[in-house]
Amino acid sequence: MNELRPGPEAMRSALADYVTAVHAAYLDAAALLAPAERARLALLDPAPLTVVAVGTKYLHVVATREALPPPQGPEIEITGDLGALTWTLRFVDPVVLPALGLLDEDTAPLNDDVRRLLGVRTHLYHLAVAPGGGLTPHHAQHAGTGLAHSHAAAARDFETIRVHARGRELLADDMAGAAVAGLRYATAALAMLISPNDPEVARLAAAVPPDSEALRRAVLAAVRSGRGSQFASTEPSSA
């Protein structure tokens, strides 16, 4: 069943309320952090934020910094504002994007395929609500709080990686940016550059698709211990 079909105006209103509740929970969790940690949270960057609500068998809610063209035809957008956090909410279903109707989500949500059809290459979060899951305040509270904690933990880990990865600070910064943007293979490549000789980093980087969170933790463990951080020498042998 398509989440966006019954009562389109009521459903759009419910979706807007859900996204607002997710962001409100995110801000509530962020308020408990130290000021510098709060400033590093991915959703609190002042750059424009677009949230796309996609109706397939699941309801997909995708947040991105990428610009979308102005709405055309049946497309609708509304704006949301919670002080430091502002966004534009767009609604997309198979009427707007017919290729969505061909997705087979009988066994699981196809997050990668949904973003591919949207043309979104980078994202800050992607929530998938199962049929009958409901856009409840409890679900929104859980999702928003979890996002804030996840983003805060990632920011702390990358700051620690940067401190321990002497001479590789720019690589650590790029890995942080790739992870925030959801670029899993870029994250894996940068993890290998930071810790080229660590077996756990190599194992995780070779996975298809790579697990960015697991890679971050593995790189953190590697640079803290000094494992796998030696670059291959490019100097000629003196023998």
C-alpha positions as CSV (number, residue, x, y, z in Angstrom):
1,M,0.0,0.0,0.0
2,N,1.3,3.4,-0.9
3,E,1.7,5.6,2.2
4,L,1.0,8.8,0.3
5,R,-2.3,7.8,-1.6
6,P,-5.1,7.9,1.0
7,G,-6.1,11.4,2.0
8,P,-3.2,13.2,0.3
9,E,-3.7,16.5,2.2
10,A,-4.0,14.8,5.6
11,M,-1.1,12.6,4.8
12,R,1.1,15.5,3.8
13,S,0.1,17.2,7.1
14,A,1.0,14.1,9.1
15,L,4.3,13.8,7.3
16,A,5.1,17.5,8.0
17,D,4.3,17.0,11.7
18,Y,6.4,13.8,11.8
19,V,9.5,15.5,10.3
20,T,9.0,18.5,12.6
21,A,8.9,16.1,15.6
22,V,12.0,14.3,14.4
23,H,13.9,17.6,14.2
24,A,12.5,18.8,17.5
25,A,13.8,15.6,19.2
26,Y,17.2,16.1,17.5
27,L,17.4,19.7,18.9
28,D,16.3,18.6,22.4
29,A,19.1,16.0,22.4
30,A,21.6,18.5,21.0
31,A,20.8,21.0,23.7
32,L,22.3,18.6,26.3
33,L,25.7,18.6,24.5
34,A,28.6,20.9,25.1
35,P,28.5,24.0,22.8
36,A,31.4,22.9,20.6
37,E,29.9,19.4,20.2
38,R,26.5,20.9,19.3
39,A,28.1,23.1,16.6
40,R,29.5,20.0,14.9
41,L,26.2,18.2,14.5
42,A,25.3,17.5,10.9
43,L,21.8,18.9,10.9
44,L,22.9,22.2,12.6
45,D,24.9,23.4,9.7
46,P,23.3,26.6,8.4
47,A,23.3,25.4,4.7
48,P,19.9,24.7,3.2
49,L,18.4,21.4,4.2
50,T,15.9,19.5,2.0
51,V,13.8,16.6,3.3
52,V,12.2,14.4,0.7
53,A,9.2,12.2,1.8
54,V,9.0,9.3,-0.7
55,G,5.9,7.0,-0.8
56,T,6.6,3.5,-2.0
57,K,5.6,0.4,-0.1
58,Y,7.6,2.0,2.7
59,L,7.7,5.7,3.6
60,H,11.2,7.0,3.0
61,V,12.3,10.3,4.6
62,V,15.6,11.5,3.2
63,A,17.5,14.6,4.3
64,T,20.1,16.1,2.0
65,R,22.0,19.3,1.5
66,E,21.8,18.8,-2.3
67,A,19.6,21.3,-4.2
68,L,16.5,20.1,-5.9
69,P,14.8,22.0,-8.8
70,P,11.7,24.0,-8.1
71,P,8.5,21.9,-7.9
72,Q,6.8,21.1,-11.2
73,G,3.3,19.7,-12.1
74,P,1.9,17.7,-9.1
75,E,5.0,18.3,-6.9
76,I,4.5,20.0,-3.6
77,E,6.9,21.5,-1.1
78,I,6.4,23.2,2.3
79,T,8.9,24.8,4.6
80,G,9.6,24.1,8.3
81,D,11.4,26.1,10.9
82,L,12.6,25.3,14.5
83,G,14.9,28.3,15.1
84,A,18.4,27.1,14.3
85,L,17.1,24.3,12.1
86,T,15.1,25.1,8.9
87,W,14.2,22.9,6.0
88,T,12.1,22.4,2.9
89,L,9.9,19.3,2.7
90,R,9.2,17.8,-0.7
91,F,6.7,15.0,-1.4
92,V,7.4,12.4,-4.0
93,D,5.4,9.3,-5.0
94,P,4.9,7.2,-8.2
95,V,2.6,9.9,-9.6
96,V,5.5,12.4,-9.4
97,L,8.2,9.8,-10.2
98,P,6.8,6.7,-12.0
99,A,9.9,4.6,-11.6
100,L,9.2,4.4,-7.9
101,G,6.3,2.1,-8.7
102,L,8.6,-0.5,-10.1
103,L,10.5,-1.0,-6.9
104,D,10.0,-4.4,-5.2
105,E,10.1,-3.8,-1.5
106,D,8.3,-7.0,-0.4
107,T,11.2,-8.1,1.8
108,A,13.0,-4.9,2.8
109,P,13.1,-1.2,2.0
110,L,15.4,-0.3,-1.0
111,N,17.0,2.8,0.4
112,D,19.8,2.9,-2.1
113,D,17.4,2.5,-5.0
114,V,15.1,5.2,-3.7
115,R,18.0,7.7,-3.4
116,R,19.3,6.7,-6.9
117,L,15.9,7.4,-8.4
118,L,15.7,10.8,-6.7
119,G,19.2,11.6,-8.0
120,V,20.4,12.2,-4.4
121,R,24.1,11.3,-4.0
122,T,24.7,12.4,-0.5
123,H,22.3,12.3,2.5
124,L,22.4,13.3,6.2
125,Y,19.7,10.7,7.2
126,H,17.4,8.2,5.6
127,L,14.5,6.9,7.7
128,A,12.3,4.1,6.3
129,V,8.9,3.6,8.0
130,A,7.3,0.2,7.4
131,P,3.7,-0.2,6.3
132,G,1.5,0.2,9.4
133,G,4.5,1.6,11.4
134,G,2.7,4.9,11.8
135,L,4.0,8.4,12.0
136,T,3.7,8.5,15.8
137,P,5.2,11.0,18.2
138,H,7.0,8.1,19.9
139,H,8.6,7.0,16.7
140,A,9.6,10.5,15.8
141,Q,11.1,11.1,19.3
142,H,13.1,7.9,19.0
143,A,14.3,8.6,15.5
144,G,15.4,12.2,16.2
145,T,17.1,11.4,19.5
146,G,18.9,8.5,17.9
147,L,20.1,10.7,15.0
148,A,21.5,13.3,17.3
149,H,23.3,10.8,19.5
150,S,24.7,9.0,16.4
151,H,25.9,12.3,14.8
152,A,27.4,13.4,18.1
153,A,29.3,10.1,18.6
154,A,30.6,10.3,15.1
155,A,31.8,13.9,15.5
156,R,33.7,12.9,18.8
157,D,35.3,9.9,17.2
158,F,36.5,11.8,14.2
159,E,38.0,14.5,16.5
160,T,39.9,11.8,18.3
161,I,41.0,10.2,15.1
162,R,42.3,13.6,13.9
163,V,44.3,14.0,17.1
164,H,45.9,10.5,16.9
165,A,46.5,10.5,13.1
166,R,49.4,12.8,13.0
167,G,50.2,13.9,9.5
168,R,46.9,12.5,8.3
169,E,44.6,15.2,9.7
170,L,43.2,16.2,6.3
171,L,42.4,12.5,5.5
172,A,40.5,12.4,8.9
173,D,38.6,15.5,7.9
174,D,37.7,14.1,4.5
175,M,36.6,10.8,6.1
176,A,34.4,12.7,8.5
177,G,32.8,14.6,5.6
178,A,32.3,11.4,3.5
179,A,30.7,9.7,6.5
180,V,28.3,12.6,7.2
181,A,27.3,12.7,3.6
182,G,26.6,8.9,3.5
183,L,29.4,8.2,1.0
184,R,30.2,4.7,2.1
185,Y,32.9,3.7,-0.5
186,A,34.7,7.1,-0.1
187,T,34.6,6.5,3.7
188,A,36.2,3.1,3.2
189,A,38.9,4.4,0.8
190,L,39.8,7.1,3.3
191,A,39.9,4.6,6.2
192,M,42.4,2.6,4.3
193,L,44.6,5.7,3.7
194,I,44.5,6.5,7.4
195,S,45.2,3.0,8.6
196,P,46.6,1.1,5.6
197,N,48.1,-1.8,7.5
198,D,45.3,-2.6,10.0
199,P,43.7,-5.9,9.2
200,E,40.3,-5.0,10.7
201,V,40.1,-1.8,8.7
202,A,41.1,-3.7,5.5
203,R,38.4,-6.4,6.2
204,L,35.6,-3.8,6.7
205,A,36.7,-1.6,3.8
206,A,36.4,-4.7,1.5
207,A,32.8,-5.3,2.4
208,V,30.0,-4.6,-0.1
209,P,28.6,-2.3,0.9
210,P,31.0,-1.0,3.6
211,D,29.7,-0.2,7.1
212,S,30.7,3.3,7.7
213,E,30.1,3.2,11.5
214,A,32.1,0.0,11.9
215,L,34.9,1.5,9.8
216,R,35.0,4.6,11.9
217,R,35.3,2.6,15.1
218,A,38.0,0.4,13.6
219,V,40.0,3.4,12.4
220,L,39.6,4.9,15.9
221,A,40.9,1.7,17.6
222,A,43.8,1.5,15.1
223,V,45.1,5.1,15.5
224,R,44.7,4.9,19.3
225,S,46.8,1.8,19.5
226,G,49.2,2.8,16.7
227,R,48.3,-0.3,14.7
228,G,48.3,-0.2,10.9
229,S,49.2,3.5,10.8
230,Q,52.6,3.3,9.2
231,F,52.8,4.5,5.6
232,A,55.0,2.6,3.2
233,S,58.3,4.2,2.8
234,T,59.0,5.9,-0.5
235,E,62.7,6.6,0.3
236,P,65.4,4.5,-1.6
237,S,67.2,1.9,0.4
238,S,70.6,2.9,1.7
239,A,71.9,-0.6,1.3
